[in-house]
Amino acid sequence: MPRASDILIVLTYAMIAVVAALGFEYLGLMSTSFAWLMGAMVFLVAGQAHSAAARAHERKAFETEIEKLKASNLDLVEEFAAAQNRLDAITDEIRSEAVERDNALVHEVKVLEDLVRRVGTDGPERSEAMVPTGPTSSTSVDIETVREALSANRVDLYLQPIVSLPQRRTYFYESFTRLRDATGRVLSPAAFIGAAEQAGLMTEVDNLLLFRCVQIVKRLTKQDRRVAIFCNISVDSLADETFFPTFLDFIRQHSELAGSLIFEIPQTAFDERNAIAARNMSRMVDFGFRFSLDQVTDVNVNLEELESAGIRFVKIKGERLIQAINGFEPIGGLEGGALASEDVAGHFARYGVDLIAEKVEDEATIVEILELDLAYGQGHLFGEPRPVRDEILETANEAPRMTA
């Protein structure tokens, strides 16, 4: 297109030169040859003027393009500097996270080693007479078997589903820790708890099982943060001034588990907890962790106290709750008969507490529970506790709901 326009311009200048020559000749201003010479001069002058104007225009356009390139170059330099700064920030963050993970891992190992050492070493205040040394039976074990199982990390996690009602969709799991001896035999809680109590090591065993449970739950929830698991904690662990500060530091470093871990404590232990245990519960709540109250026999609980203590779930045996309602017992601070059966769950919910009917074993019980409009249920009717497979703990790529 520019070539065509140039041709038109040249033709226009040639036409002007011809017209000028004919005009000079027609008006008799000069001879024919001189007139055509003047026409040629007009053509050359016009062409030079146009060429000069075109070069000026091109020079201006070129200078404008250079300015744009300079501006673009400056923008690229600024973007490169910003990208370098972001890269440096990301590198520093990665290094910081790596150091933090290393420190957390070292701290975790130290806590675990300390707990195993405390279980595995008799203190001066523990006499040998306290330690049963008889052969292992089906109903009892000696403390050395417990120590060896703990130090060898033969701790299994069992999960039991907690389902929504009436849909029976799994929403949570309650975890149970079990020990295995060197032959792979599962040690019943009654067996190893009795041995630990006789050896004066119950607090250490509670602490270690709690720590193992949190470790395993951390691995289970690594790929699926939607999973929430109830983990039992003893009031002795909460009041243990040697163990609890290190455990609190551990869960603080893993505060991302706050939505996945719910610590469970029996009602009698909660009612009898001392000031140290109450303070430590509050500190855990400050980190975003929630608590559950189980083994509830007294349904006339102080809901304001539960709310302030971070209790967000209350587990009551289904039959016990039905008995309390039918017997017009005081419930949740209200006198007997003040609540309709379908309003009990709503009364607890006003204090941020969800009721869970536990130990539901048959369909007849669930029919009555559904009339209470409870949100959740737990029991063998919905699923028995099942061990989490070893490969799940190794890869943490599959949600527990697929295996339990």
QUIUR-V359700 format. One record per run of one state. SS is the DSSP state (@ for helix, = for strand, . for the rest). FROM is the first residue (numbers start at 1). TO is the last residue. If there is no record, write none. Layout:
ss	from	to
SS	FROM	TO
SS	FROM	TO
This chain:
ss	from	to
.	1	1
@	2	26
.	27	31
@	32	120
.	121	127
@	128	130
.	131	142
@	143	151
.	152	154
=	155	164
.	165	169
=	170	180
.	181	185
=	186	187
.	188	188
@	189	198
.	199	201
@	202	220
.	221	227
=	228	232
.	233	234
@	235	239
.	240	243
@	244	253
.	254	254
@	255	259
.	260	260
=	261	266
@	267	272
.	273	274
@	275	286
.	287	289
=	290	296
.	297	302
@	303	308
.	309	310
=	311	317
@	318	326
.	327	330
=	331	331
.	332	333
=	334	334
.	335	340
@	341	349
.	350	353
=	354	358
.	359	362
@	363	370
.	371	375
=	376	378
.	379	385
=	386	387
.	388	389
@	390	395
.	396	399
@	400	402
.	403	404
